Amino acid sequence: MKNTFGNSFCVTLFGESHGQAIGAVLDGLKPGEEIDLQKISALLKMRKGAAAFSTKRNEKDEFKIVSGFFEGKTTGTPLCILIENNDTKSADYSEMKSVARPSHADYTAFLKYHGYNDYRGGGHFSGRITAALTAAGAIALQILERRGVKIGTHILSCDDVSDRHFENCEKDFEKLFSLSFPVLDDAARERIEEKITAARKDGDSVGGVLETVVTGFPASVGEPWFDTVEGVLSHILFSVPAVKGVSFGAGFDFGKMTGSEANDPFIIRDGKVITQTNRNGGINGGITNSMPIVINCAVKPTPSIYKTQKTIDFEKNEQTELLIKGRHDPAIIHKASVVVTAAAAIALLDLLSGRFGTDLNGI
């Protein structure tokens, strides 16, 4: 029963959707790092997403740091963040505690925890827990940014509508952090919003693909086999609810290319070694090469939909039908965007700490 990620910098998540509170414990932080609490609040606000396309559950996401933080700086001891749950409606789940919601973790949670798990709102499997993950990632992001590493994520596609790729990363990142709906092209944003609105009216949901780019990350980080940069990032990204696919650089498009098309020629520019193209997404042999790290995450449609579905009652061991009640999102891809950024920050800080030590000397 492992809820901890990381080797040198570790994050442990705890809590349930309808419990008293959720939170995270961060261990391995460099002492003396300044933490801007307003930046944590800003990321938590982004995670809530645009009100018109999000659940009506209205959590304030006010947090408090109860350890490992003194006079505005990290102490180096475990830092604990708490976020209270206030706007819960547990009665919405009491009638279906043994009914498996399709594509949710109700049945697998029942099997793993022998029925002792808190099922309300998905319990420990709920997307609600990503608030704690986002808060932890907001701290990691600040530490990385201080060392020249920046991360941005946007909706690359939703249903059959596509956004443009990152062009000027610095300007695009700045733009994204000012948006409640993370799409770079204004026309594409409007069309994606229309798709989500149509799905809501139909009692359905939509998914899509997120594109994440990391700039300023140093070369030589990562291991050649079981702790490749791709492997470590995939590990945490697949922990984000609804992420069902992760690829790097050209990803699955490599299957359509020849070697001459797929390779990234090395060149020297202004005395620095770079690659002329970046189809491999900044990683060779599991190790960073100083080019931007490019990640795509496939996000499935929200499984909670307002349509009658076939399922089972796993306590009675019988077939039944389910019409879900409660408050649910017609899409979660816009909210998942900042969660993916936060998760990537945690993994990248762990990788840096493993390479240079938790005091991050030399970077």
C-alpha positions, -999 to 999 in steps of 0.1 A, spaced: 0 0 0 24 26 -13 13 62 -16 48 77 -18 67 88 -50 104 95 -52 138 84 -42 157 115 -31 128 140 -30 97 121 -19 60 131 -18 34 111 1 -3 118 -5 -30 111 21 -68 116 26 -101 108 10 -125 129 -11 -151 132 16 -128 129 46 -119 157 70 -88 167 50 -64 157 22 -27 165 21 9 158 12 42 152 30 73 164 12 106 149 24 141 156 10 136 193 4 167 215 5 167 236 37 165 273 32 143 274 1 119 303 0 83 293 -7 58 318 -20 24 308 -6 6 329 -31 20 308 -59 7 276 -43 -28 293 -41 -25 303 -78 -19 267 -89 -47 254 -67 -70 280 -83 -60 269 -118 -67 232 -108 -103 242 -101 -107 251 -137 -132 274 -155 -165 273 -135 -186 268 -166 -169 235 -174 -162 221 -139 -180 203 -111 -203 224 -89 -184 211 -59 -170 244 -45 -139 237 -23 -120 268 -13 -87 248 -13 -73 269 16 -42 252 28 -19 253 57 17 241 61 20 225 95 56 214 95 90 218 78 84 255 70 96 283 93 99 321 87 91 317 50 117 290 42 120 252 42 137 237 72 148 205 55 126 184 77 94 168 63 70 195 51 33 187 56 5 205 37 -32 202 48 -62 211 27 -96 207 44 -127 193 27 -158 214 33 -183 211 4 -191 174 5 -224 157 -2 -219 121 9 -255 112 6 -251 112 -32 -230 80 -28 -248 61 0 -273 44 -24 -245 30 -47 -217 21 -23 -216 -15 -37 -224 -5 -73 -194 -3 -96 -193 29 -116 -180 20 -150 -143 30 -155 -140 41 -119 -120 23 -92 -150 13 -70 -147 -25 -78 -109 -27 -77 -108 -6 -45 -133 -30 -29 -111 -60 -39 -79 -44 -27 -91 -30 6 -117 -58 14 -145 -33 16 -130 -12 43 -122 17 20 -140 51 22 -161 49 -10 -176 84 -8 -167 104 -38 -142 78 -49 -124 80 -16 -86 80 -19 -89 74 -57 -108 107 -63 -95 135 -84 -100 156 -53 -66 142 -41 -49 160 -70 -53 193 -50 -27 179 -26 -5 168 -55 -8 202 -71 2 220 -38 32 197 -35 41 203 -72 37 241 -67 66 240 -42 87 218 -65 80 242 -94 93 272 -74 126 254 -66 130 244 -102 122 279 -115 149 293 -93 173 271 -112 161 281 -146 137 252 -152 102 261 -164 72 238 -172 41 246 -192 11 224 -201 -18 231 -225 -47 212 -241 -32 200 -274 -65 185 -285 -100 178 -272 -124 156 -291 -115 165 -327 -103 201 -321 -66 209 -319 -46 237 -304 -13 249 -318 20 236 -304 42 256 -282 61 283 -302 78 308 -279 78 288 -247 86 317 -224 57 338 -237 34 308 -240 41 297 -204 33 332 -191 1 332 -211 -10 298 -197 -6 309 -161 -30 337 -167 -57 315 -182 -85 295 -165 -88 274 -196 -53 263 -209 -55 266 -247 -30 288 -266 -50 296 -297 -81 317 -290 -102 302 -318 -93 267 -307 -102 276 -271 -137 287 -282 -143 255 -302 -131 232 -274 -154 251 -250 -183 244 -274 -174 207 -274 -174 205 -236 -207 225 -234 -223 201 -259 -212 171 -240 -226 185 -208 -260 191 -224 -260 155 -236 -251 142 -201 -218 129 -215 -181 139 -214 -150 143 -236 -113 137 -233 -82 149 -251 -44 152 -251 -22 175 -230 12 187 -243 38 195 -217 72 212 -224 101 216 -199 128 241 -207 161 248 -190 165 213 -176 202 204 -176 218 176 -196 231 143 -181 202 136 -157 186 102 -157 196 65 -157 200 42 -187 176 14 -177 150 14 -149 152 50 -139 151 66 -173 138 102 -174 108 88 -194 103 60 -169 103 83 -138 80 109 -155 56 82 -167 55 67 -132 41 99 -117 20 110 -147 2 77 -148 -8 84 -112 -28 114 -123 -64 103 -125 -77 98 -161 -42 98 -177 -42 66 -199 -13 73 -222 21 90 -220 46 96 -248 77 117 -254 88 137 -284 72 124 -316 58 95 -295 37 71 -315 43 90 -347 78 74 -347 60 43 -360 53 62 -393 89 75 -398 121 63 -413 153 66 -393 164 97 -414 131 113 -405 132 103 -368 168 112 -359 178 146 -344 211 158 -359 236 173 -334 249 208 -341 269 234 -323 253 268 -319 269 297 -300 294 272 -285 266 249 -272 257 214 -283 220 212 -293 200 191 -317 187 206 -350 153 190 -344 137 176 -312 117 146 -322 131 126 -292 118 152 -268 151 161 -251 160 126 -240 185 101 -254 191 67 -238 170 77 -208 192 107 -201 185 144 -208 205 162 -235 195 198 -226 169 202 -253 133 209 -241 116 178 -227 83 172 -246 56 151 -231 21 142 -244 -6 128 -220 -38 112 -232 -67 121 -208 -98 99 -209 -133 114 -208 -147 118 -173 -162 84 -164 -190 99 -143 -217 106 -170 -255 112 -167 -265 83 -188 -278 49 -177 -250 23 -179 -247 -15 -174 -227 -25 -143 -227 -49 -113 -235 -48 -76 -203 -64 -63 -217 -73 -28 -248 -89 -42 -229 -104 -72 -256 -95 -96 -260 -74 -128 -277 -40 -125 -279 -6 -141 -267 27 -129 -276 63 -134 -250 84 -116 -261 113 -93 -240 140 -78 -218 168 -92 -194 159 -120 -173 175 -148 -182 171 -185 -144 172 -190 -114 172 -167 -86 178 -192 -85 215 -185 -81 208 -147 -57 180 -154 -34 204 -172 -20 221 -140 -19 187 -122 3 173 -149 26 203 -146 28 198 -108 34 161 -111 62 167 -137 78 192 -114 79 166 -85 95 140 -107 120 164 -122 131 177 -88 135 141 -76 157 134 -107 178 165 -101 182 156 -64 193 121 -73 219 135 -98 232 165 -77 222 157 -41 193 171 -22 212 203 -16 213 207 -54 248 218 -54 262 228 -87 229 239 -104 
